[in-house]
Amino acid sequence: MLLLLLGIIVLHVAVLVPLFVSTIVSQWIKGNGHVTDLWQNCSTSSGHIHHCFSSSANAWLQSVQATMILSVVFSVISLFLFFCQLFTLTKGGRFYLTGFFQILAGLCVMSAASIYTVRHTEWHYSSDYTYGFAYILAWVAFPLALLSGVIYVILRKRE
């Protein structure tokens, strides 16, 4: 039982880390001497960042920022609720509330990455731009969050 509990916590942390990194780090798009993320656009040369400017105030970019922040918040709330329910839930009870917030976090990160993919058109017609590792981490966090949420919903509390 302790091994199952540890595995669930490790899976949840494996969701939280990519969510934090993909929300904060400036590697969503790179190429042509530029690195772009949710918060700023930076010019680079030989790997060193020279100038950074705030990202545009587009409504779609603000919605991506908001949903990425919401995904992190929902995942943290889910972890907090898991520990609270672990001590207060009756025997045989399910972790519905924890699973709901974790699935919600997964859906938020999926919608943020989808909006960013569709609306950020710099790389659509150019082979000079590539996806950054933070963008890929966001897509990796999506199925992990959904899997974690489904596990929480299925999980029953035992003694």
N, C-alpha and C positions, 0 to 999 in steps of 0.2 A: 504494500500500500504506500509506503514511504517512497519507493522508487517511482510509482505512478505520479505521486504528488510532485516530486522533484522534476520529472519529465514534463509535466504540465507547466510548471513555473519556468523551466528552461525554454520551452516553446513560446511562452508569452514574452519572455525577455528577447528571444530571437525575432519576435515581431516588433517589439519596442525599439530595439537598436536600429534596424533599417529605417523605421519611421522617423526617428530623431535625425539620423544622418541625412536621409533624403530631404527632409524639410530644411535643414540648416546649411548643408554643404553646397558650394557653388559649382556643381558639375552636372547640370541637367543637359546642357548642349555645349559642345566644344568644337572648335574648328576655325580656320581662317584667322588665327590670332585672337580669338574671342572665347570667353567662357561665360556661359549664361546660366542663371538659376532663377529661383522664384523671387529673389530679393534684389539682385543687382546684375549688371552686365560689366564684365571686366575685359580689358585688353591685355594680352600676354605676348611675350617673346621669349623663346627658349626656356619655357617653363616658369618664368618669373612674372608675377602680376604687376602691371604698371599703373593702370588707371581703372578705377571702378566707379560706375555711375548707378544710380537707383534705377530699378526696372521701370518700365512704363506704367502708367496708371490705368491700363486697360481694365475694363470690367471683368473680362475673362481671366486675366492674370490674378486679379484680386479674389475671384472665386476659387481659383486653384490654391492660392495662399490660404484662404479661409478653410477650405476643405482639408488641406494637409494639416493645418493646426488642429482642426476638429478631430482628425484621425488620431493624432497623438494624444489629445485630451481624452477621447473615448477609450483608447487603449490603456491609459494610466488609470482612468476611472474603473475600467474593467478589472485591472490587477488589484486595485484597492478593494473593490467589491468582492473579489474572489477571497481575499484574506478575511474580510468581514464575514462573508457567508460561511467560510470554513469553520469559524468558531461559533456562529449563531444559528446556522441552518440545522433543522432537525434531521435525525437519521433517516435516510432514504430520500431526502429532498434533492431536487435538481438545482443546478446553478443557472437558472434561466436568465436572471438579470445580468449576470456576468457574461454569459454567452451573447445576449442581445447587444450589449455595448461593444463587445469584441467584433461581432459581425458588422455592426454599424461602423466601426473603425475601418474594417476592410472595405466596405462599400464607399466610404469617404475617400480613401486613398485611390481606389479604382476610378472614381469619378474625377478626382483631381488629375490623375495621370492621363485619363482619356481626354479631358478638356485641353490639357497642355499639348497633347499629341495632335489634336485636330486644329487648334487655334494658333499654335506657334509654327508659322509657315516658313521659317528660314531654311529648314533642311528639306522641305518637301520637294523642291526642284533643284537642289544643289547637292553634289556628292562631297562637297568640302566640309560639311557639318556632320557630326556623329553624335550619338547619344552618349551622355556622360554616365558615370557610375551611379550617381545619386538618382537619376531617372530610372535606371535599371533596378536599383534597390527598392524604389517605390513599387515597381511592378512585382518584385519578389515578395515584398511585404503583404501585398494584396491576397494571394492564395494562402499564405501562412496565417494571416489574421482570420480569414474565413474558416480555415481548418481548426484553428484554436477555438473560435467561437462555437463551431459545431461540436467539438469535444466537450466544451463547457456545458452545452445544452444536454448532451447525452449523459454526462457524468452524474453519478449519484453519490451523495455523501454516505460514507460508511464509518463505522467506529474504528 
